[in-house]
Amino acid sequence: MFRLITAGESHGKGLVGVLEGFPSNVAIDIEAINKDLARRQKGYGRGGRMKIEKDQVEILSGIRGGKTLGSPISFLIENKDYANWEAYMNPVAIEEGPRRVTEPRPGHADLTGAMKYGFKDIRNVLERSSARETAVRVALGSIAAQLMKVFNIEVVSHVTAIGKTSLEERIEAIEKIKLAEASEVRCCDAAKETAMIEEIKKAKEEGDSLGGIFEIHITGAPAGLGSYVQWDRKLDAKLTYALMGIQAIKAVEIGYGFENAQKKGSLVHDEIFFQEEKGYYRDTNHAGGIEGGMSNGENIVLRCAMKPIPTLYKPLRTVDIDTKKEVLATVERSDTCAVPAASVVGEMVAITVIAQEFLRKYGADSLEEITKRWKEC
């Protein structure tokens, strides 16, 4: 199983990702990674930063001739905006000035982070806690997704709600969900897409922000990823942990989790059938593809709720950490709504966990050995 680490600040020189323990001889398409990075930057409601950054990954180690070496993979995503911030973000010497932040934003890491680490400048907190860091996780997930595609495991996502506008019914047809890729808000219902865009427009005019819900579907995952033998090896626990690590995600649901809680068991549990050509299968998927902490062979379905972004152009009241007087919160350049982008991040985070658990079950040093083990099961 591989390990991940991310580094970098929002307006620093760049973002760095390290992937250690990834198997050798996996073909990696750099342009596919860049395509996923571009997907993350799209979406109606994004702010001005997206016009500056054109994220591209620069591989530093671990890949040669388009294939992984089995050694640590490291890469850089340059921050183009660093040129405008170097005087304030230089690792060696900085200029004190108007970009020092003392007015923490409600709902952000600002105040608690400054208290925890003993900072007098909240910029030290907001630069690292920024969702800009998710670019690294998208690149890491794209690498993991390319490995999983070899074994016919893929991930898709779509937005099901923004503000008060939401889909009226769950969509399970993967081909329909894929239509969201062409939508400005990653919604596969044209009428709801229009309503969502109107909500975002209104929020922007009011200096406000919007959250929403997105859904992730993973197809092709074999039965038996994860385990029931220890609480911290359960697949649903690992997925939830990883998805909650995405900035502004406040809830994660597996399958029909909340809806199931209000129904009788006879209407919740997915009955089991068997056919020689299909093996074991279920006609329904209320469990979201996970039972007892393990994948059961059905599609894995995850839903994430994202709160509205804490940076408001009509800022909320707060307290200045220098004067302790009531002021309005600082205003950083931000999005009105980033739910569509978070949907892409969620895809990449989820497929990363699936890849880790897949390698825990079938893992070896090289792709050839992994494939052999997979075929033997």
Secondary structure, DSSP 4 states (H G I P E B T S, - for coil): --EEEEEE-TTSSEEEEEEESPPBS-B--HHHHHHHHHHHH-STT--THHHH----EEEEESEETTEE-SSPEEEEEE-GGGGGTHHHH-SS----STT---SPPTTSSHHHHHHHHT-S-THHHHHHHSGGGHHHHHHHHHHHHHHHHHTT-EEEEEEEEETTEE-SS----HHHHGGGGGSTTS-S-HHHHHHHHHHHHHHHHTT----EEEEEEEESPPTT-B-SSSGGG-HHHHHHHHHHTSTTEEEEEETTHHHHTTS-GGGTS--EEEETTTEEEES--TTTTEETTEE-SSPEEEEEEEPPPS--SSPPEEE-TTT--EEEPP--S--S--HHHHHHHHHHHHHHHHHHHHHHHH--SBHHHHHHHHHH-
